[in-house]
Amino acid sequence: MKVFVLIALVALATAWPSFDFETLEGFQRDDPSVPTIKKQEEVNGLLWKVYDRLYNPELKSMAESFNPVADTSIYSDGGKAAQVLTRELNDNRLLEQHHWFSLFNPRQREEALMLFDVLMHCPKWDCFVKNAAYWREKMNEGEFVYALYTAVIHNDVAEGVILPPLYEVTPHMFTNSEVIMKAYTAKMKNTPGKFKMSFTGTKKNKEQRVAYFGEDIGMNTHHVTWHMDYPFWWKDSYGYHLDRKGELFFWAHHQLTVRFDAERLSNWLDPVDELHWEEPIVEGFAPHTMYKYGGEFPPRPDNVYFEDVDGIARVRDMLIMESRIRDAIAHGYIVDKTGTKIDIMNNEGIDKLGDIVESSLYSPNIQYYGQLHNLAHIMLGRQGDPHGKYNMTPGVMEHFETATRDPSFFRLHKYMDNIFKEHKDSLPPYTREELEFPGVAVESIGIEGELKTYYEEYEFDLRNAVDSAPGVEEVELMAVVNRLNHREFSFVADVNNNNGGEVLATMRIYLCPRRDNNGVILSYEKGHWYCIEMDKFWKKLSPGKNHIVRKSTESSVAVPDVPHFQTLRDAVSKGGDFEMKAFERACGIPNRMLLPKGMRDGMEFALLLAVTDGNEDAALSDPAETEFGGSHSHCGTHGEVYPDKRPMGYPIDRRIPDKRVYDETPNFKFNIVKVYHEEQN
């Protein structure tokens, strides 16, 4: 027995990284100077083996001894949120553990937000981590993970903490079930293994050609993290206003849609068709993924007509909501819940429409305009069992982690994107006076390096997908997936400043497909809506000629890979300074997917540089000296206003009926470039 206990203790010690407490003499948990490395260690411990018991002895002790309502003075709300959640626990109303969780399930979302509310009212780390440890042992695992991730993102007390990649915390949501089963087998045999993961479907399905985009784990991470940064359920009472949240919903999803279209053109496919409520869903989908608890994600066959989903929405409800939104666009105003008309024929209108379409709590009149986006996700997710006859689990469209895997995701967002386009097309085109930057002219825009993409193999950790037991040694379990990458390159430009003094400029770079799938050159009027935002940054221009070089790795659109979970654990175990600021945000296009795939012999794109007046554009001070948290173009800045006053997509977000206005504006410059794809042998 003593030998067994010793082995178990050794196993725990090796499974959990050590921390040198000698460097924390006089350390107090409620001290605002709690080292980031300590916070990181505890977040790692909370998320490691989240379906199992706590492995970290200190966190386990907290969970056993802490009473969340014993001292309500530790909370900024006097303990109200903690009392509500504790009452739900004592009344046995909380969702059981070892059960699936979906944010689109109202009751499950309510429970997750109860915990989020508790954590957001913790002004000190001691309160935060003790509550997290306590509720981890009491709540459903999916609810806990969602609440913890969003709280770490939004509560300043967790500043500097790097959240492990979700695909290594809950691998089931990102990994084919065949690979998960192989990992289980290897674990039972105590044998390390690396398992090749393929994309869903076969070559018989033309959508398979672009599965690498929708099923990319980095793209999945961007999508789910965006919805954590800008959740539809957000209330300003949580601490701050999410600036231009509705417009960001439009722009981030518009960019996902046009990027998907560029990938389709790269693979000889037409741009994706929009979804119609009264027509069949042409593309079926077999997810080949499974819940940790709850079985397989349900499939959907080809050519399914929409059916009413019992207790959720009817098809005619979706048509009514769409009609009311389009009616508002046609009238040029929306009506809030008091009956007041709000003008949308301006730059701010898209923000209001985004709130309405997304079904955000920021919507001026959610009762009238409804919940088009959220209900659409549920409608698509439930078409395999719309009447609950077979008690099937939620579909992939009912999780932000998995939604982009389904081709219908892009059909849905093309449908919503066309609603937004209808509004943008109703606004007057920009005049030359609105576009010019007096005294500034772009001489040239080009590329330094190669615009070349290729596939590479990437490994990620599956150990959190399988169960563990005390005294049983962990073995290496890895999934291996092909993913798109590109060679590093730089944008190079020569810009003349003839103003006689230094000026602040906003540099806006877009990459626009030049031809449709039939090889026909796209007009400005049609092609502007397909443009991909590549970068946006501020630059001080000296008098005379300025040579500007901007690396692809510096893009404000993209983010690097989040460090592996094991990398974060190793960084903690080494002690010393913990500095990973570059990885604080996971919201952003993966920087290896900044370029679309392109073609073997090259695919033509129009590269556009628009240089606009930075003093007129900038919403924050010293924009040339900061990157605003990295991926601000699609993801904004936490707790602050969006750094650019201009409409997102400016200057190509409105109609372009006369191409001469853009061709003759001196601070704009187009160049034709080609993106090549390096074929694998």
Secondary structure, DSSP 8 states (H G I E B T S, - for coil): -HHHHHHHHHHHHHHS----GGGGTT--TT-TT--HHHHHHHHHHHHTTTTS----HHHHHHHHH--TTT-GGGSTTTTHHHHHHHHHHHTT-S--SSS---TTSHHHHHHHHHHHHHHHT--SHHHHHHHHHHHHTTS-HHHHHHHHHHHHHH-GGGTT-----HHHHSGGGTS-HHHHHHHHHHHHTT--EEEEE--SS-TTSGGGGGHHHHT-HHHHHHHHHHHHHS-TT--GGGSS--TTHHHHHHHHHHHHHHHHHHHHHHTT--------TTS-B---B----B-SSS-B---B-TTB----BTTTB-HHHHHHHHHHHHHHHHHTEEE-TTS-EEE-SSTTHHHHHHHHHHT-TT-TTHHHH--HHHHHHHHHHTTTSTT-TT-----GGGSTTTGGGSHHHHHHHHHHHHHHHHHHHHS----HHHH--TTEEEEEEEEEE--EEEEEEEEEE-GGGS---TT-----EEEEEEEEEE--EEEEEEEEE-SSS-EEEEEEEEEEE-B-TTS-B--HHHHGGG-EEEEEEEEEE-SEEEEEEEEGGG-SSEE-----HHHHHHHHHH-S----GGGS---SEEGGGSS---BTT-EEEEEEEEEEEHHHHBSSS-GGG--TTS-HHHH--TTS--SB-S-TTTTSSS--S-HHHHHT-TTEEEEEEEEEE----
